[in-house]
């Protein structure tokens, strides 16, 4: 079974993107090459700023992602 991670990335516009992946570093590369969310295409290249401890399944990572997405910009910074 794969471990899953929640990650936060910062765009050149200073906005944050929160997502989940089993390989956050590779996911950022995908975002920056135009694969995945429109956010990276519109907001500019993303820089990985946070990777959570691992979650044992995708469902648990998704729950944490939802919590983090509710945080303010200041709390993410």
N, C-alpha and C positions, 0 to 999 in steps of 0.2 A: 504494500500500500504506500502511496506517495504522501509525503508531507506537503502541506500547503502553507502559504505565507500571505500576510496582508502587507502591502507596500504603499508608501506615499512617495510620490514624485512631484517635483516642482518644475513648472514651466518657466520659460524666459519671461513671461508676463507676470511672474510671481504668484500665479494661481497654483493650487494643489490638485493633484489627481490621486485618488485612492482606488486600489484594485487588489485582486488576489491572483496568485499564480503559484505553481509548483517550482518555478524558476524565475524569481523577480528580475534578476540581472538580464536574462535573456528577453524577458517580456519588455523591458525598457528599450532594448535594441529593436525589438519588433515595432513598438510604438513609434520610435524615432525614424523608422524606415517606412512608415505609412501603413503598417499592418495594425489592425485593432481599432481603437477608439478614434473618433473624429477629433476629440479633445487635443491630442498631440499634434494633429495636422493644423488645427486652427490656432492653438496657443503656442506652438513652437516646440523645439526639442525639450524633452523631459530629462531631469536629473534625479536619480534615485536618492532620497534623503532619509528614508526609514524602511527597515524590514523587520517585521514582528518575529518573535520566537515562533517556532513551527507549530502548526495545528495538525492533528492526526487525520483530519478529513476536510473535504471542501466545504461541507455544511458549517462546521465550526468557524472556519476562516471567513465564510460569507457573513455569519452573524457578527463577527468582530468588524468586518468591513462596513457593515451597515451602521454600527455604533460610531465608528470613526468618521464616516461621511456626515454625521450630524454635528460634529465638532465645528467650532468657529475657526476662521482662518488663523486667528491668533493662537489658538490652542494647537493647531497643526504645526505652526512655526516653532 
